[in-house]
C-alpha cells in the first residue's frame, strides 16, 4: 500500500478572488469552445467575469489578391467581424454562461499577439484555451497559438487538449477528489505554481474537495563516480532523501502559512512524491497519468490519477524566456491532461509588464 506525507489544509475562510477576470479566446470551433465550461465553473466559484475573444484573420495572401481594391478588403473584414460578433453574442447568451458577467471582444489581427494584447489591456487573471494538438511536421510548420501565448503571457494559462479530459462541473466524489499534480524542482520560481494551482483546483472541485500532489523528478547519479569514491546507489538515495525532505518541508510550510497562505482556506489534501528519471518531462507525465512507479517517503508505489498538471514556465536557471524544448512545453505536447502554466511571481507584475522584453511583433515562432 502506498503511503504519502499528507494533511488536510483546514483553517480560516480565505481568498477566492485570485481568478476574477478570465479571458477565453474562441475561433468558432467546437474544440475552442471546450474552454467555456471550465471558465464558467471558475467564474461561478470566484464571482468573476469572462471575456470571450474572437480574433479575425485574413487568409494568407488575401491582402495581395485585393491590393487593387482596398474597399473590397475593408468590406470583407467588416463582414468577418460582424459574423464574429454575432457568434460571440450567441455564446454569451448560452445557458452555460447564464448569471455570469460576460463581455465579448472582436479584433482583426494575428491570434497570439492579439490575445496577449487583450490580456494585458484588460488585466486578465487567467487565459483559458484549448490547443489544436498538432503533432509532428504539422506542429513544426504551423506551430501553436496556445504555445505562443503560454510562452509570453504574464498570467496563468490553462490549456485544454482537443481529445483530452474536461475538468468542469461539481466534483462530489469524496473518494477521488479532483487532483492537480504540481511539478517542483527545488527552485523558488517553480514553487510559484503552488498557489494558483491550489486556487484553481479548489474552484473546479467545489463544493467537493480538491487535492494537490507535489512532484519532484531527480536525475539519477552519473555513472563512473565510483572512481571518485562515490557510490552511485548511495548518491541516488541521498538525492531521493533530499528531494523528499524538501517536499515534506513545503507541506509543513503550508501548514503554518509560510507558503501560499491563501491555500490554507481551501482545505485541500496535499501529498508529495519523488521520482528518479533522466527524462523529467516524461516522468512527470507518467506520474500524472498513473502509468509509472514513483518513490515517496514511505516506500514505492503508483502515483498519478491526476486531472490537471500545474507547473511554472521558469524553474532552475532563471531563464528570461521560455525556450522551445523546455520541460513545460514537452509536457504540454506529451499528454492529454490539461496543463496550468504559471508565470513566476516575480514576472507577473501586470502594472509594469514589459512583454518579456519583446514587442508583440516579435511573437512569430
N, C-alpha and C positions, 0 to 999 in steps of 0.2 A: 504494500500500500504506500502511495506517495504521501509524504508529509512536507509541509512548507511553513516558513515563517508567515504568520498571518495575524491580523486583528481587525476588528470592526471599528471603523472611524465613527465615533458616536459622541459628538459634542454639540455646541450651540448651532442654531439655525443660521447659516452663513449666506454669503453672496450667491445669488442665482443670476447675476447680471453680466457675466463675462462675455456672453454672446448675445448682444442686444440687436445688432444690425447685421443681417445676413444678406449676402449677395448670391443670387442663383443665375448664372449665365445659361441661356437656352438657345438652341439653334433650330427649333421646330421639330426635332426628332423625339421619338419615344424614349430613346436612350438618354438624352439630356434631361428629359422630364423625370427620370428616376431620382433626381436630386430633390424634387419638390416635397415628397413626404418626409424626408429627413429634415429639411429646412422647416417644414410646418411643425414637426414634433419639437424641434429645438425652440422655435418661436413660442409655442404653447407653454413650454416649461419655463421660459425666461420672461415671457410677456414682451418679447421683442418684435421686430418688424422685418419684413422681407422685401428686397428689391429684386424684381425679375428683369434681367437684361437680355436684350437681343441685339447682336452686332450684325449689321447688314454689310455684306462684302460684295464686290463686283467680281464677275468671272475673270479669270486670268486672260489678259489681252483685250478685255472689253473696252477699256479706255481708248486703246489704239484703233479698234474697229469703229468707234464712234467719234474719232478725233475730228472728223469733218462736220459733225453735227453735235455740238456741245449741248444743245437743247434736248436732244434725244437721250443723252446720258443723264442729264438732270431729271428729266421726266421719269426715266426708268428707276433712278434712285429714290425719287419721291414715292413712286408706286410701291417699290420694295419696302420702304419704311412704313408706309400705310398698312401694308399687309402684315408686317411685323408687329405694328402697334395693335392691330385687331387680334392677332394671335395671342399676344401677351394679355390683352384685356380679357380674352376668353379664359385663359389660365387663371388670372387673378380672381375671376368671378366663380371659379370652380368650388365645389363643396369642400375640397381638400384644404382650401385656404380660407374657409368661412371663419369669420371672427378674428382673423389675423390682419394687422395693419400691413397692407401690401401696396407697393408702388411699382410702376413699370418704366423702363427706360429703353429707348431705341437710338442707336448710334450707327453711323456708317464709318467703317474703318477696318483695321486689322484686328482680329479677335483678341489675341493675347494682350496687345498694347492697350486696347480699349477696356478690357476687363480690369487690368491693373489701374488704368487711369480713373475709372469709375470707383473702384475700391478705395483709391486714395482720396478722391474728392468727397466721397460720402462717409469717410472714416468708418468703413466696414470693419466689423469684428471678425468675420469668418466668410470665406468663399466656399460654396458647396457646389460641386460639379461632377459630372460623370465622364470618364475617359473613353475615347473611342476604342482603346485597347489594340491599336495597331501593333504588329509584331514583324520581325524580320526586316526585309527590304522596304516594305511599306512604311514601317516605323522610321527607318533611317532617312527615307526620302521625304516623307510628309511631316515627320516629327509629331509632336503632340501639343496642342494648345494648352492642355492641362499641365504638361511638364513645364512649359514656358512660364505659365502663371505661378506654378509651385516654386520655381527657381527664384523668382523675383518678388513675390508678394510679401508685404510687410506683416501680414496677418496669417493665422492658420488657414490652411486649405484642406478641405475634406474631399477626398477623391473616391468616388464610387467606380466600380468596373462594370462594363456593359453586361457581362454574364455573371456578375458576382452577386453576393448576398446583399440584402437591403435591410439594414438595422433600423427600422422605423416602427412606430406603434408601441403601445404599452407593453412592457415586458414583465409579466407577473409570475413567471416560473421561479419560485424561490430555490429550487434545487439546481437551477442552471442560470445564474444571474448573467446579465449582459456583460461581456468581458472585453477589456481592452488590454492588449499587450503593449507595454511601454518600453521601448528599446533604450537602454542606457549604456554608457561606455566609461563612466567614471568622471566625465567632464561636466563642468557647470552648464555648458550650452546644451548638451544632450538632456540634462535634467530639466531644461525649460519646457519640455513636453509634458511634464507631470501634471501641473495644474490644469492646463487646457484639456488634457485627456480625461482628468477626473470630472471636470465640469461637464464635458461633452457626454461621457458615458452615463453620468448621473441623470442628465436631462433626457437622454434617449430611453433609459431604463424606467424612469418614473411612471407610476408610483411604486414600481418594484425596486429592487436593489441592483446596483452595478458592482463590478469588480475590476481592480487593476492588477495586472500581472507584470511585475518589474522583471525585465530580462536583460542579462548581460552575456555576451559571447566573448570568450577569451581565446586567443590563438594558442595552439599547443607550443611547447618549448621547441626551440630549434635543434634538430639532431646534430650531434657532433660536440655538444658541450661537455661530454664525458671527458674529453681530453683536457678540459679546463678544470676538471674535478667537480663538475656539476652534474648530478644525477637527473636525467630527463624526467623520470617519474616523480621525483621529489619536487622538481621545479613546477611540473604541472599541478601537483597537489597544492603547492604554495600559491599559485595563481588562482586556483579554484577557491581556496580558503580566503584569499584577499578579496576576490570579487564577491563571494557570498557575504563576507563581513561588511563590505561596502553597501550592498543591497539591504542587508539587515539594518544597517545604521540609517538608511533612508527611511525605512519603515518606522524606526524608533523616532526619527525626527518628525515624521508625520504625526506621531502620537503626541508630541509636545508642541506642535505647531511651528517648528523651525523650518520646515519645508512645505511650501504650498499651503498656507494656513486655511485658505478657503476650502480646501479639500475636506477638512475635518467635518464640515457641516453635511456632507453628502452620505455619510455612514457607509462608505464603501469597504468591501473586503479587499485587503491588499496582500498579495503573495509575491514571492520572489524566486527566481530560478537562474542558474548559471549553466551555460553550455560551452563545450570546447569544440572549436571548429576552425579550420583555416579560412573558410568562406563565411564571413559574418552575415552577409545578406541571405544566403541560402539557409543558414542556421536559424535566423530569425523567422523566416517563412515556415520552416519545419516546426518550430516551436509554436507558432500561431495556428498552423493548420493541423496540429496534432499528428504529425507524420514522422516524428523523430524523438529520440530519448534526450533527456536533459539531466543535469546534475544539480541537486538542491542541497539545502543544509542537512537534511536527514538521510539522504541517500539518492538513488537514481529512480527515475520514473518518467512517465509520459506527461508532458505539459500540454499546452495547446487548447483547442476548442474555443479560440478567441473570435470575437465578432468584428473587431477592428484592430488595426495596428497603429500606434502613435509613435512618432519619432521626430527629432529635430533635424533640420536641414544641415546644420553645422554641429559637428562634435569635436573630437580631438583635432587640434591644429589651428583652429580659429580662422579657417579659410574664409575670405570675404565674399566668395561667390560659390554657389553650388555647382561643382564641376560635373560634366557628363561622366557617367560611370560611377558616380558616388554610390555609397551603400543605400541611401534613401531611394535614389532613382532605380537601382537594381531591385530593391524590394517592391517598388511600385509596379515594375514590369514583370515580376515573377509570381504574383499572387492575385487571386480574385477577391481577397479580403479587402474591404475599404481601408484607406490609409489616411490618417490625420497627420498632415505635415505641418510642423510648427516652426516658425522663425524664432530663434533665441531671443530672450527678453531684451538683451542689450542692442538688438537690431530691430525692435518693433515699435519705436517711438514714432507714431503716426504724425505727431505735430511737427516733427523735424525730419521727415522721410526724404532720403536722398536717392531713392531708387537704386540702391546697391552701387552707387557711384557710376550709374549709367543713365542714358536717356532712353525714353520709350522706343525711339527709332533704332536703338541698338539691339532690341529683342528680336532677333531674326532666326537664330538657330534653335 
